Amino acid sequence: MNLHVEPLGESYDVVVVGAGPAGSTTAREASSRGLKVLLVDRSLEIGVPDKCGEFIPSLEEMRRLAPKAENLEALFDPPGWCIINRTRRVNFNFPGGVEVSIPFKGVVVERKLYDKYLAMEAARAGAELMPNAKAVALTPNGVLLRRFGQLQEVSARVVVAADGAYSLIARMGGLPIPRDPYDYAVGYQHEMVDVEQDPANIEMYFGERYAPGTYAWIIPKGRDVANAGVGVRAPYMREGLGIRDYFRRFVEQHPKASEMLRAARATAVKVGCIPVSGPLKETCGERMLAVGDAAGQTIPSVGGGVPTALICGRIAGWAVAQHLLEGVPLRRYEEEWRRQLGETLENSLRMRRMGDLLFSSDRRFNLAVKMGWVDEETVMKVVLCRIDAKMRLMEGTLLRVLGR
Ligand SMILES: Cc1cc2nc3c(=O)[nH]c(=O)nc-3n(C[C@H](O)[C@H](O)[C@H](O)COP(=O)(O)OP(=O)(O)OC[C@H]3O[C@@H](n4cnc5c(N)ncnc54)[C@H](O)[C@@H]3O)c2cc1C
């Protein structure tokens, strides 16, 4: 086949591929530091479709969750028009009807609005936005884009892969993207109306029967609207069952969720993939770097990736500017995000691995309950990614007894 490639288009300091939270924040930061930035996204409309539970911890919780991350107040202050609910507690619903409720404040944003807001902020800082532009290859000069059926190459001194989980650009840049199905969760979610809920409470549900390898959730978006979803990891699923079977089972049979969702009707279906094996071993390549889900910077124990995308995006934009304006090696990005977030993400991965051992069967989980391990104090440590002597002891015991 003979593909016609338009002559080399304009050249930029930075081309950012993907206008999610990671890409838009990178673009905003790099532009505000004086770089010429192009932010491209394959979607016709930035933020659409969204595939997210839409929950973001409050600033106060982020300070506890990522104590080394700097200047969080500038990142965790979404405008009022993007916030559709505020939550105060998270209820953990474990197998056998065991419930633990913890205070944990957060906001539920309308991601379609929030992502567009972040992209607009990048544009206001000077970035050029290009929706409906799909990156199809990383080239020696920059990026090859497909737009309106035409191929067009744009040149860049640095390319940022912010194109989400299993990033094409990160793979083409030679970064070590995981390929094992254990390393990914898939989320399937309906936005629903007529949900019987307390809008201040997030509900999370654990157990092999409903969400093998991860968890299910109901995240309130207002009085009677919620995102109800299940997460699964393929190697933990029973043969013959698909993710929609687990979702149906959750909605129809979970003792508590089925009550809350008895009259609920879907207004949207959202499906997506989430990296849950921790950050890539390397997030910087030759004249390129990866950020957000593309870099595996999601919090592995819960699959939340918006907060980390914002934090790492700002660091990425700063590091690219340092590199192009001051000659600082691009690798500074890697050092800096690891300094600010590395421990949180590493601890969270250890928690996820403990969860893998505990939740792979309800019998195992019941043993943990009998050992007195399932209480508010422990759950809070898991949520805040804190590993202390008691958690280390639990981890050691789990690995010794169940980790064979
Ligand atoms: C069902 C589900 C529920 C979730 N719930 C939550 C939650 O409640 N809270 C939370 O914090 N996280 C949640 N997450 C995770 C969260 O959505 C991601 O971690 C977050 O969106 C990562 O941001 P990002 O900018 O790295 O990537 P993304 O938001 O995935 O953005 C990537 C962008 O790149 C674009 N793109 C992809 N390929 C190309 C290409 N080739 N060319 C051009 N553009 C391209 C896409 O269109 C997209 O806009 C959830 C994920 C799923 C799947």
Ligand as a Chemical Component Dictionary entry (heavy atoms), coordinates in Angstrom:
data_LIG
# 
_chem_comp.id                   LIG 
_chem_comp.type                 NON-POLYMER 
_chem_comp.pdbx_formal_charge   0 
_chem_comp.three_letter_code    LIG 
# 
loop_
_chem_comp_atom.comp_id 
_chem_comp_atom.atom_id 
_chem_comp_atom.alt_atom_id 
_chem_comp_atom.type_symbol 
_chem_comp_atom.charge 
_chem_comp_atom.model_Cartn_x 
_chem_comp_atom.model_Cartn_y 
_chem_comp_atom.model_Cartn_z 
_chem_comp_atom.pdbx_ordinal 
LIG C1  C1  C 0 -13.494 1.975  34.717 1  
LIG C2  C2  C 0 -12.405 2.864  35.289 2  
LIG C3  C3  C 0 -12.645 3.583  36.445 3  
LIG C4  C4  C 0 -11.646 4.428  36.978 4  
LIG N1  N1  N 0 -11.924 5.162  38.088 5  
LIG C5  C5  C 0 -10.996 6.034  38.564 6  
LIG C6  C6  C 0 -11.302 6.883  39.649 7  
LIG O1  O1  O 0 -12.415 6.898  40.190 8  
LIG N2  N2  N 0 -10.323 7.737  40.093 9  
LIG C7  C7  C 0 -9.084  7.779  39.515 10 
LIG O2  O2  O 0 -8.225  8.554  39.969 11 
LIG N3  N3  N 0 -8.781  6.979  38.478 12 
LIG C8  C8  C 0 -9.711  6.127  37.976 13 
LIG N4  N4  N 0 -9.412  5.354  36.881 14 
LIG C9  C9  C 0 -8.086  5.480  36.268 15 
LIG C10 C10 C 0 -7.983  6.802  35.516 16 
LIG O3  O3  O 0 -9.047  6.908  34.587 17 
LIG C11 C11 C 0 -6.638  6.886  34.799 18 
LIG O4  O4  O 0 -5.612  6.513  35.682 19 
LIG C12 C12 C 0 -6.394  8.322  34.299 20 
LIG O5  O5  O 0 -7.336  8.683  33.338 21 
LIG C13 C13 C 0 -4.985  8.419  33.724 22 
LIG O6  O6  O 0 -4.808  9.646  33.062 23 
LIG P1  P1  P 0 -3.854  9.738  31.795 24 
LIG O7  O7  O 0 -3.880  11.151 31.371 25 
LIG O8  O8  O 0 -2.566  9.080  32.081 26 
LIG O9  O9  O 0 -4.531  8.816  30.686 27 
LIG P2  P2  P 0 -5.969  8.891  30.018 28 
LIG O10 O10 O 0 -6.930  9.628  30.880 29 
LIG O11 O11 O 0 -6.297  7.499  29.601 30 
LIG O12 O12 O 0 -5.737  9.803  28.726 31 
LIG C14 C14 C 0 -5.075  9.312  27.602 32 
LIG C15 C15 C 0 -5.509  10.156 26.425 33 
LIG O13 O13 O 0 -4.719  9.761  25.298 34 
LIG C16 C16 C 0 -5.536  9.719  24.154 35 
LIG N5  N5  N 0 -4.889  8.789  23.229 36 
LIG C17 C17 C 0 -4.690  7.463  23.370 37 
LIG N6  N6  N 0 -4.019  6.968  22.319 38 
LIG C18 C18 C 0 -3.790  8.017  21.479 39 
LIG C19 C19 C 0 -3.133  8.137  20.221 40 
LIG N7  N7  N 0 -2.582  7.081  19.629 41 
LIG N8  N8  N 0 -3.087  9.357  19.640 42 
LIG C20 C20 C 0 -3.649  10.450 20.235 43 
LIG N9  N9  N 0 -4.286  10.376 21.433 44 
LIG C21 C21 C 0 -4.337  9.174  22.050 45 
LIG C22 C22 C 0 -6.898  9.258  24.660 46 
LIG O14 O14 O 0 -7.930  9.674  23.796 47 
LIG C23 C23 C 0 -6.954  9.946  26.017 48 
LIG O15 O15 O 0 -7.604  11.193 25.952 49 
LIG C24 C24 C 0 -10.386 4.508  36.335 50 
LIG C25 C25 C 0 -10.139 3.787  35.164 51 
LIG C26 C26 C 0 -11.152 2.983  34.640 52 
LIG C27 C27 C 0 -10.873 2.228  33.382 53 
# 
loop_
_chem_comp_bond.comp_id 
_chem_comp_bond.atom_id_1 
_chem_comp_bond.atom_id_2 
_chem_comp_bond.value_order 
_chem_comp_bond.pdbx_ordinal 
LIG C1  C2  SING 1  
LIG C2  C3  SING 2  
LIG C2  C26 DOUB 3  
LIG C3  C4  DOUB 4  
LIG C4  N1  SING 5  
LIG C4  C24 SING 6  
LIG N1  C5  DOUB 7  
LIG C5  C6  SING 8  
LIG C5  C8  SING 9  
LIG C6  O1  DOUB 10 
LIG C6  N2  SING 11 
LIG N2  C7  SING 12 
LIG C7  O2  DOUB 13 
LIG C7  N3  SING 14 
LIG N3  C8  DOUB 15 
LIG C8  N4  SING 16 
LIG N4  C9  SING 17 
LIG N4  C24 SING 18 
LIG C9  C10 SING 19 
LIG C10 O3  SING 20 
LIG C10 C11 SING 21 
LIG C11 O4  SING 22 
LIG C11 C12 SING 23 
LIG C12 O5  SING 24 
LIG C12 C13 SING 25 
LIG C13 O6  SING 26 
LIG O6  P1  SING 27 
LIG P1  O7  DOUB 28 
LIG P1  O8  SING 29 
LIG P1  O9  SING 30 
LIG O9  P2  SING 31 
LIG P2  O10 DOUB 32 
LIG P2  O11 SING 33 
LIG P2  O12 SING 34 
LIG O12 C14 SING 35 
LIG C14 C15 SING 36 
LIG C15 O13 SING 37 
LIG C15 C23 SING 38 
LIG O13 C16 SING 39 
LIG C16 N5  SING 40 
LIG C16 C22 SING 41 
LIG N5  C17 SING 42 
LIG N5  C21 SING 43 
LIG C17 N6  DOUB 44 
LIG N6  C18 SING 45 
LIG C18 C19 SING 46 
LIG C18 C21 DOUB 47 
LIG C19 N7  SING 48 
LIG C19 N8  DOUB 49 
LIG N8  C20 SING 50 
LIG C20 N9  DOUB 51 
LIG N9  C21 SING 52 
LIG C22 O14 SING 53 
LIG C22 C23 SING 54 
LIG C23 O15 SING 55 
LIG C24 C25 DOUB 56 
LIG C25 C26 SING 57 
LIG C26 C27 SING 58 
# 
